[in-house]
């Protein structure tokens, strides 16, 4: 299925929602969904599609320049729903850990300049040759604690993102929402929270109870699909909502029941989606969002 098809069982009952449609008020484009677009192109695409918010990544932000990006997004009338990404805390060497902390403080500065409420933290995987996953998880908790005061000073929340276990070795040793909450709950909820990403948590036993437990700590709700068969590169295995196996109804209702009122980001890593014209991708994700997610918020 391509990025612009209608999924089976979801006929195109209505046209693609566009600018002025109130159902799009909380929909945000995470930049990785249109990975080939520059920040300028992504901002223009959001405006043309009627989205009110954008999730910014640090690499295209650096390419644009922070001051230019702040002005660009402000002039477009967009919110910044999150900044991706901070984290990668699991190095064992003191010098590498200090460098990671400094980079995360720089990311907090960028988020504050953008008026962004959340810095997404990807925990990091096992260092090369390291098999001590428990120790790596302890280093994540220590690194988050070290960022609490810098985050508080800048008025930016830290959002710990648990990652599906297939990424435990190389990207995220924090594999469940329960584990992320165990770390977050050591700190004030207005400073440290969690990211609920459907791709990473849909499988988790008791996930609805963990979402309820998260409550006001949910800093970001991200949606995309779990598709099968997985591609050879598991990083590119996210699909468009409706093309796979995730129950967006129950997950979205659970998030809404916590009182979460923030933006909802569509974040997709998928070679076919990236190859499609960006405007077509936005049209499809807006249509799928209003069919599968928005009615349950």
Secondary structure by P-SEA (a helix, b strand, c coil): ccccccccccccccccccccccccccbbbcccccccccaaaaaaaaaaaccccccccaaaaaaacaaaaaaaaaaacccccccccccccccccaaaaaaaaaaaaaaaaaaaaacccbbbbccccccccccaaaaaaaaaaaaaaaaaaaaaaacbbbbbbbccccccccccccccaaaaaaaaaccccccbbbbbcccccccccaaaaaaaaacccccbbbbbbbccccccccccccccccccccaaaaaaaaaaaacccbbbbbcccccccccccaaaaaaaaaaaaaacccccc
